[in-house]
Amino acid sequence: MNLRFLVKNLLACFFALAFWQSCHSPINPGTYVDDKIPASQAGDFHDLNRQLFEGLRADSKKQLTELMSKEMIDNTSNLKDIEVISNHIKNAEFSLQDEYYLVNTKHRKDTIKIGNRNINNHNIGVVIDQPEIYLGFFVQKGVVNGQLLTVIYEKLSYGWKLTDLQIYPYTLSGKTAPELYELAKEDYAKGYLVNAVNLMDEARSCLQPSLGWNYPDEKQINDFYARIVQEANLRYRFPYVIPASTQPQIISLQTHTTPEGVFPQIFYRSKIKLTNTAALLKENLEVRKALAKAIPGIDKGNKYVFYSVFNKLPNSYESVDRYEVTDTIK
């Protein structure tokens, strides 16, 4: 055998081995965030994310099963979650907001503290089942009512596998829970009680966009909501009769979610037949004027107020006809 050839090949093998070890050398214990995740691992995680979103867009159980842990595959309820996520992706794409790589943490539970978001500072509680865990948080782009998708991979005995997928509301009307809380306090200070209640209802709907996610103001948000709801229940009694010639009765104040945000929806009962639309619209103008006085702020800060008019009270056991009116506030 040619000695020069042997030495050349031995050196090639040595350098190849050294390169492989440098790319896959053990990572020091700790929590690595975003661009602090070692490049080789980050590349692997991003490749997994790419495969995951390809499968979600296609709603392909086969593609996704290849990524999942055995436990996820055996839990058939995940199929419904996948369908929900796939439908959300059809409405708006997701982009990576934050990612975390946890390596050999000593505790069964850990807390990731995010303190550079001002009003949106938060903590994430993590249950540690494996020595290496990746968490990716994806937010929807270009929508005001956005979802947060949480992706968790763990390094199992048979490789990196998807062990959890979660999707929960993250923003409503373009605002996070703490931002909605601040707006609610401002409206409450102005005397706009119903507006404040509606905003707090939204805030609580997106208060936990991921399991383990905790905003520092969570207790204050829940306490403030409970207090102003009690105040609103004492102030507004239904049915409330509008002082108009036809005496329509307000039966409920709710909210209506649209692609543009969340807006008030007023349910009231009218004596005018639903087929007489001209008379209903005339009456609705009187309802609007009366409500602007009875419910301060209902026409402030809202692009729309929606009205649902009934002749017969709605109930849970039958479909009741209604007439819909939208007030576009200029």
ZAMARGU-4260 file (C-alpha; in steps of 0.2 Angstrom, whole numbers, plus 5000, padded with zeros to 4 digits):
<rodrens>
0) 5000/5000/5000 | 5006/5017/4996 | 5011/5025/5013 | 5008/5043/5007 | 4990/5038/5002
5) 4988/5030/5019 | 4994/5045/5028 | 4983/5057/5018 | 4967/5046/5021 | 4971/5045/5040
10) 4973/5064/5041 | 4957/5066/5031 | 4948/5055/5044 | 4955/5064/5058 | 4950/5081/5052
15) 4932/5075/5048 | 4931/5067/5065 | 4937/5083/5073 | 4924/5093/5063 | 4910/5082/5068
20) 4915/5083/5087 | 4916/5102/5086 | 4898/5102/5078 | 4891/5090/5091 | 4901/5094/5106
25) 4892/5094/5123 | 4883/5110/5127 | 4885/5117/5144 | 4870/5117/5156 | 4859/5132/5155
30) 4845/5141/5146 | 4849/5148/5129 | 4838/5161/5121 | 4836/5166/5103 | 4852/5169/5094
35) 4862/5163/5109 | 4857/5145/5105 | 4872/5137/5097 | 4871/5137/5078 | 4872/5119/5075
40) 4857/5115/5087 | 4847/5131/5081 | 4849/5124/5063 | 4842/5107/5068 | 4827/5115/5077
45) 4823/5127/5063 | 4823/5112/5051 | 4811/5103/5063 | 4800/5119/5063 | 4800/5120/5044
50) 4794/5101/5043 | 4781/5105/5056 | 4773/5120/5047 | 4774/5110/5031 | 4764/5097/5039
55) 4752/5109/5048 | 4749/5119/5032 | 4744/5102/5023 | 4735/5096/5038 | 4745/5080/5035
60) 4744/5067/5049 | 4758/5057/5040 | 4770/5071/5040 | 4767/5076/5057 | 4767/5059/5064
65) 4785/5057/5059 | 4789/5072/5070 | 4779/5067/5085 | 4784/5057/5101 | 4775/5040/5104
70) 4764/5048/5117 | 4758/5062/5106 | 4754/5049/5092 | 4744/5038/5105 | 4734/5054/5111
75) 4721/5055/5098 | 4715/5072/5105 | 4730/5080/5096 | 4722/5077/5079 | 4709/5089/5084
80) 4722/5102/5089 | 4731/5100/5073 | 4715/5103/5063 | 4712/5119/5073 | 4730/5125/5071
85) 4729/5121/5052 | 4714/5131/5050 | 4722/5146/5059 | 4737/5145/5047 | 4725/5147/5033
90) 4719/5163/5040 | 4737/5170/5044 | 4754/5164/5044 | 4764/5162/5060 | 4782/5169/5063
95) 4794/5164/5077 | 4794/5177/5091 | 4805/5168/5104 | 4814/5152/5106 | 4823/5143/5121
100) 4835/5129/5122 | 4836/5121/5140 | 4850/5110/5143 | 4852/5099/5159 | 4844/5110/5171
105) 4845/5103/5188 | 4826/5106/5194 | 4811/5096/5189 | 4803/5114/5186 | 4811/5129/5179
110) 4805/5147/5176 | 4811/5157/5161 | 4810/5176/5165 | 4807/5188/5151 | 4810/5206/5157
115) 4814/5216/5142 | 4796/5218/5135 | 4790/5233/5147 | 4772/5231/5149 | 4772/5213/5141
120) 4785/5206/5153 | 4781/5188/5158 | 4787/5172/5165 | 4786/5154/5158 | 4785/5140/5169
125) 4793/5124/5162 | 4791/5106/5168 | 4808/5097/5165 | 4805/5079/5159 | 4821/5077/5148
130) 4839/5083/5149 | 4837/5094/5133 | 4821/5104/5128 | 4817/5116/5115 | 4802/5129/5116
135) 4797/5139/5101 | 4783/5153/5102 | 4775/5158/5086 | 4763/5173/5083 | 4751/5176/5069
140) 4756/5190/5057 | 4745/5203/5051 | 4729/5200/5061 | 4723/5209/5076 | 4715/5194/5084
145) 4731/5184/5085 | 4735/5166/5091 | 4751/5161/5100 | 4757/5144/5094 | 4768/5135/5107
150) 4780/5121/5100 | 4790/5109/5112 | 4803/5097/5106 | 4812/5085/5118 | 4827/5074/5115
155) 4821/5057/5119 | 4830/5040/5118 | 4824/5039/5099 | 4829/5057/5094 | 4822/5074/5095
160) 4803/5073/5094 | 4788/5085/5096 | 4780/5082/5113 | 4768/5096/5114 | 4758/5109/5103
165) 4747/5122/5110 | 4737/5137/5103 | 4728/5150/5113 | 4723/5168/5110 | 4738/5180/5111
170) 4730/5197/5106 | 4713/5204/5104 | 4710/5220/5094 | 4728/5220/5092 | 4732/5221/5111
175) 4739/5209/5123 | 4731/5206/5140 | 4742/5219/5149 | 4739/5232/5136 | 4720/5229/5136
180) 4721/5230/5155 | 4729/5248/5154 | 4716/5253/5141 | 4702/5247/5153 | 4709/5257/5168
185) 4709/5272/5157 | 4691/5270/5151 | 4685/5266/5169 | 4693/5282/5175 | 4683/5292/5161
190) 4667/5284/5168 | 4666/5272/5153 | 4661/5257/5164 | 4654/5245/5151 | 4669/5248/5139
195) 4681/5244/5154 | 4671/5228/5157 | 4672/5223/5139 | 4691/5227/5138 | 4694/5217/5154
200) 4684/5202/5146 | 4696/5203/5131 | 4711/5204/5143 | 4706/5188/5152 | 4703/5179/5136
205) 4721/5181/5131 | 4729/5181/5148 | 4737/5164/5146 | 4743/5162/5128 | 4753/5147/5133
210) 4752/5135/5148 | 4764/5140/5161 | 4764/5158/5154 | 4762/5171/5168 | 4760/5190/5167
215) 4765/5199/5183 | 4749/5208/5183 | 4738/5193/5182 | 4731/5194/5200 | 4727/5213/5198
220) 4719/5209/5181 | 4707/5196/5189 | 4704/5207/5204 | 4700/5223/5194 | 4688/5213/5182
225) 4679/5205/5197 | 4676/5222/5205 | 4670/5231/5189 | 4659/5217/5184 | 4650/5218/5201
230) 4649/5237/5199 | 4641/5235/5181 | 4629/5222/5188 | 4623/5234/5201 | 4621/5248/5189
235) 4613/5240/5174 | 4598/5230/5177 | 4590/5221/5162 | 4578/5222/5153 | 4581/5240/5152
240) 4567/5250/5144 | 4573/5263/5131 | 4563/5279/5134 | 4556/5280/5116 | 4538/5279/5109
245) 4540/5260/5105 | 4549/5256/5121 | 4562/5244/5115 | 4569/5233/5129 | 4588/5230/5131
250) 4590/5212/5136 | 4609/5210/5135 | 4626/5218/5132 | 4639/5207/5124 | 4654/5209/5112
255) 4656/5203/5094 | 4672/5198/5087 | 4677/5203/5069 | 4693/5202/5059 | 4695/5220/5063
260) 4694/5218/5082 | 4681/5216/5096 | 4666/5228/5097 | 4650/5230/5108 | 4635/5220/5103
265) 4618/5226/5110 | 4603/5214/5111 | 4586/5221/5112 | 4568/5217/5110 | 4556/5227/5099
270) 4538/5227/5097 | 4540/5232/5078 | 4539/5217/5067 | 4556/5211/5060 | 4549/5213/5042
275) 4546/5231/5044 | 4564/5236/5042 | 4561/5255/5039 | 4553/5256/5056 | 4566/5246/5064
280) 4580/5257/5058 | 4571/5273/5064 | 4569/5265/5081 | 4587/5260/5081 | 4592/5278/5079
285) 4582/5282/5095 | 4591/5267/5104 | 4608/5273/5099 | 4604/5291/5107 | 4597/5284/5123
290) 4612/5272/5125 | 4624/5285/5123 | 4617/5294/5138 | 4613/5278/5148 | 4629/5269/5145
295) 4643/5282/5144 | 4657/5278/5132 | 4648/5265/5122 | 4650/5276/5106 | 4668/5280/5111
300) 4684/5271/5105 | 4674/5259/5095 | 4673/5258/5077 | 4657/5248/5077 | 4642/5245/5088
305) 4632/5230/5083 | 4614/5228/5087 | 4603/5212/5087 | 4584/5215/5087 | 4572/5202/5092
310) 4553/5201/5093 | 4554/5185/5104 | 4567/5183/5117 | 4581/5171/5112 | 4582/5155/5121
315) 4593/5139/5121 | 4580/5127/5113 | 4575/5135/5097 | 4581/5147/5084 | 4574/5164/5086
320) 4573/5176/5071 | 4583/5193/5073 | 4587/5208/5063 | 4605/5214/5063 | 4610/5233/5062
325) 4628/5239/5062 | 4632/5257/5068 | 4648/5262/5060 | 4655/5276/5071 | 4664/5290/5063
</rodrens>
